[in-house]
């Protein structure tokens, strides 16, 4: 296994690098340590390295690549390595010939970095406040593009580095598909079948959440598709009155659990192939109870999405499809008429979606990890 640790100074790279080294039985290599050792030498390179480090500047790309490649050519790195502090620039990442399996980004705020370093018991000579601030500035300028580079290659693991050490390590292992049992690292295998049912009023973000999970290659079953398809086939207008009539007709025929009944086979078929299935737009409490009864060995999680009323209405009005389906009457029909109120109140997860899409995705990622690894 070949891993790279990236993070601002003080993010915990050396701590996690040493822990992972012990767990995976592969060497941990810190480029910072290598450079500091060279800086102690009474040579021209040593003097140059010392001056460069003390100024807070980066060692030039060509010299860094040369040093790292020389170290990784040693026999002890044939089985793999954990590399800390390299690559730090796009040029280094692009010219680094050694194949990397995963890049672990330990994310912490700038203020947290400074606080940790200033309060560290043993400060190095090169850790003056101006030098630290210079390094933070250089990180944002040169290393943030490296993070984006590996993210595009689907090799990036983004970890919240502000958590306690053991939690950070657990997150890393989970993202690598590993777990520690009796001090041994084993492949992590998901044992449970789960359904994540998305609920929320119009404009809360159910469609965006469904797309997020679809991008993870999880099957998404839309409960509202039956209504939408029927209205489109009949060439009717997507108004609240039309939607209400179609929903009520189906519920007269099947009960308030109608959409769960009509999608039961799809859900069961999807669960045969995947361990997690997403339901987009579960509404009634009766649908939830029905699924619990027919999927007795499957865990049913309700994920409620919430956004302020004004935000929801603005989003709904901008939709190119069903743009008239929002407002107080629609909200009341959803909460009371379809009996959605209890599903929102009883939700296992509540995600507030007032801000950016990236913020929503971060919150959904946390939910996904909890369901997947619990």
TABEL-V175535 format. One record per run of one state. SS is the DSSP state (h for helix, s for strand, l for the rest). FROM is the first residue (numbers start at 1). TO is the last residue. If there is no record, write none. Layout:
# TABEL-V175535
SS_FROM_TO, SS_FROM_TO
This chain:
# TABEL-V175535
l_1_1, s_2_7, l_8_12, h_13_24, l_25_26, s_27_30, h_31_39, l_40_43, h_44_55, l_56_60, h_61_72, l_73_74, h_75_77, l_78_80, s_81_84, l_85_89, h_90_95, l_96_101, s_102_107, l_108_109, h_110_118, l_119_128, h_129_152, l_153_155, s_156_160, l_161_164, h_165_175, l_176_177, s_178_181, l_182_183, s_184_187, l_188_192, s_193_199, l_200_205, h_206_214, l_215_218, s_219_222, l_223_224, h_225_233, l_234_239, h_240_254, l_255_257, h_258_262, l_263_263, h_264_273, l_274_275, s_276_280, l_281_284, h_285_294, l_295_297, s_298_306, l_307_308, h_309_317, l_318_327, h_328_337, l_338_340, h_341_345, l_346_348, s_349_352, l_353_356, h_357_373, l_374_374
